[in-house]
Amino acid sequence: MEQQAEFEQDLLSYADMCYSVAFALTRNPRQAQDLARYALTSVWRMHRNVESRPAMKQELLKALRNRFLVRYWQPPSSRRKECACGQDTAGTVKDVVVQSP
């Protein structure tokens, strides 16, 4: 039981770091909270597999990155773009030629 309590204490010491990284990734406080909470709970669930504090930090950062990529990140080609003529080019990538005056 003492080992479990020590693990939880170590995990909670990384809570602020998780939120900071999540906020840097999402730039949204609510999404950052959700992302940090997800990373902390996912590492807490696998506490038997995490052997040391550096491994815990590594697993937290990996969980943050993977969840962000799966849930929040959109590749540039799927973002809405507007060409110079004013038409919406959602989902397509087009080169826009800008003429100089």
N, C-alpha and C positions, 0 to 999 in steps of 0.2 A: 504494500500500500504506500509506503514511503517513496518508493521509486515512481509510482504513478503521480503522487503529489509533486514531486520534484520535476517530473516531465511537464505537468500542467503549468507550474510556475515558470519554467523555462520558456514554454510556448507563449504564455501571456506576456513575457518580457519582449517578445517580438511583435506584439499587436500594433504598436505605433509605427514600427518600420513597415509592416504590411500595409497599413492605411496610407502611409506616405508614398510607397511605391504604387499602390493601386490608384491613388489620386493623380500621380504623375502620368500614369497610363491612360486613365479615363477622362481626366479633367472635369469630373462631375462628382460632387460629394456623396450623393446617394449611391451611384454605381460603385464608387470607391469603397463605401461601407460594405456593400454586398460582396464585392470581390474579395476584400480582406476577410470578411466573415467566412466565405467559402474556403479560402486558403487555410485559415486557422482550423476549421472543422475537418477539412480533409486530412491535414497532417495529424490532428488529434485522433482521428479514426485509425490511423496506421501507426500508433505509438509503439507498437511492438517491433516495427521494422526500422525505426529511427534510432540510431545508436549513440549519437553525440550531438552537441549543440551546433557545430558547423554543418552536420548533416541535416539537422532540423531547419536551419536557415536556408540551406540549399533546396530542401523539399518545399518550403514555403514559397520561395521565389519561383520555383518551377511550377507550382500550382497556380500562382498569380499569373505568370506568363501564359500558361496553357489555357486557363479559363478566360483570360482577356482575349486571346486570339480566337477562341471558339465563340465567345458570346458577344464581344463588343467591337472587335476590329473588322473593318470593311476594306477589302482591297480597293486600290484606287480606281480600277475599272468599273466597280459597281456603284461608285458615288455619282450623284447627279452632276452633270456638267452642262454648261451652256456655251454654245459656239458663238462666234462673233456676230452671226446673223440673228441671234436671239432665240434660236430654236433649242428645245431641250434635247439633249443627247444622252438620256439616262441609259446606263448599261453599255454604252459604246465608247470606244476611245477613238477620237478623230484628231488629226493634226489641224490646228487652226492657223492659217497663214495671216499674219498681221502685216499690213502694208504700212510702210512709213510715209509720212506726208511729204 
